[in-house]
Amino acid sequence: MRRMAKSSSPSRRAERFRALLSAKDLRVTDQRLAVLGALSKSRRPRSFPELVDRLGDHGLDRATVYRTLVSLTEAGILIRTQLGDGVARYELPHHGESLHTKHLHLVCLDCGGVSCLPPTAVSLHGEAALRVTEVQLRGHCGACSH
């Protein structure tokens, strides 16, 4: 599944992010563009410490990354996910998604890695489908199951 921010070039991706920030009445800053760029290159949700490590080359300190994540999440640009391990992870919604409930995550029991699953990975029927508010799958990722 394609990420919302994928495009053919970094400049086109940056333009899409600029338009997204403006549409949400947020100032376009280098810090926000850097965080969005880092998340757009990721195939899975990233934790705050992972993003701090990834953004070190951009000169962003921990406080700036944290404030940026909070503001982008509050604006509805990012999704904040809790997977039961006490670690918040952030991601861009998949193309066409506005609610986090439209896709699931697999948490690997061996390596702790998190991967996004397509909406068709699990199907709930009957009364269960009406009452479930969150589904977390735990198992073994492709790399660990070999």
C-alpha positions in Angstrom: 0.0 0.0 0.0 1.4 3.4 -0.9 2.0 6.0 1.8 0.2 9.3 1.5 3.4 11.2 1.1 5.1 9.1 -1.6 6.0 10.9 -4.8 8.6 10.7 -7.5 11.0 13.2 -6.1 11.9 14.8 -2.8 10.9 18.3 -4.0 7.4 17.0 -5.0 7.1 15.3 -1.6 8.1 18.6 0.1 5.6 20.5 -1.9 2.9 18.1 -0.8 3.9 18.5 2.8 3.9 22.3 2.4 0.3 22.1 1.1 -0.7 19.8 3.8 0.6 22.0 6.6 -1.0 25.1 5.0 -4.3 23.3 4.7 -4.2 22.6 8.5 -3.2 26.3 9.2 0.2 25.3 10.4 3.4 27.3 9.6 5.6 25.5 7.2 8.9 25.0 9.0 12.1 23.1 8.2 11.5 21.1 11.4 8.0 20.0 10.4 9.2 19.2 6.8 12.1 17.1 8.2 9.8 15.1 10.5 7.3 14.5 7.8 10.1 13.5 5.4 11.5 11.0 7.8 8.1 9.4 8.4 7.3 9.3 4.7 10.4 7.2 4.1 9.4 4.7 6.8 7.3 1.6 6.1 6.3 1.3 9.8 5.3 3.6 12.7 8.4 5.1 14.4 8.9 5.9 18.1 10.1 9.2 19.4 13.7 7.9 20.1 13.9 6.4 16.6 12.9 9.7 15.0 15.4 11.6 17.2 18.1 9.3 15.9 17.0 9.7 12.3 16.7 13.4 12.5 20.1 14.0 14.2 21.6 14.9 10.8 19.1 17.7 10.5 20.2 19.3 13.7 16.9 18.8 15.5 17.1 18.3 19.2 14.8 16.0 21.3 12.5 18.9 22.4 12.0 20.1 18.9 11.2 16.7 17.6 8.8 16.1 20.5 7.0 19.4 20.0 6.8 18.8 16.3 5.3 15.3 16.8 2.7 16.7 19.2 1.7 19.6 16.9 1.4 17.4 13.8 -0.6 14.8 15.7 -3.0 17.4 17.2 -3.5 18.8 13.7 -4.5 15.4 12.5 -1.5 15.0 10.1 0.1 12.2 12.0 -1.4 9.1 13.7 -0.1 8.3 17.2 -0.3 4.6 18.0 0.0 2.8 21.3 0.7 -0.9 20.9 0.5 -2.0 24.5 4.3 -1.7 25.2 4.2 1.8 26.6 5.9 3.3 23.5 4.1 5.8 21.4 4.7 5.5 17.7 3.9 7.9 14.9 3.1 7.5 11.3 1.5 9.2 8.3 -1.9 7.8 7.4 -2.0 5.5 4.4 -3.3 7.0 1.2 -7.0 7.8 1.6 -7.2 7.0 5.3 -8.4 9.5 7.9 -8.8 7.2 10.8 -6.3 4.9 12.4 -8.9 2.2 12.8 -8.6 1.4 9.1 -5.4 -0.5 9.4 -3.7 -2.9 11.8 -0.2 -3.4 13.1 1.7 -6.6 13.7 4.1 -6.5 16.7 6.8 -9.1 16.5 7.3 -11.1 19.7 11.0 -11.8 18.9 12.5 -8.5 17.7 9.7 -6.0 18.8 9.4 -4.6 15.3 6.1 -3.1 14.2 4.7 -3.5 10.7 1.6 -2.1 9.1 -0.9 -4.7 7.8 -3.4 -4.1 5.0 -7.0 -3.5 6.0 -8.0 -6.9 4.6 -5.6 -8.8 6.9 -8.2 -9.4 9.6 -12.0 -9.7 9.1 -14.3 -9.4 12.1 -17.9 -10.6 11.8 -21.1 -10.4 13.8 -21.3 -8.9 17.3 -17.5 -8.8 17.6 -17.3 -6.4 14.6 -19.6 -4.0 16.4 -17.8 -3.9 19.7 -14.1 -3.9 18.8 -12.4 -0.5 19.0 -8.8 -1.7 18.5 -7.0 -4.8 17.2 -3.4 -5.6 17.9 -1.8 -8.6 16.4 1.3 -10.2 18.0 3.3 -12.8 16.3 6.5 -13.3 14.3 7.6 -11.0 11.5 8.9 -12.4 8.3 12.5 -11.9 9.2 12.1 -13.7 12.6 9.9 -16.5 11.4 12.6 -17.8 9.0 
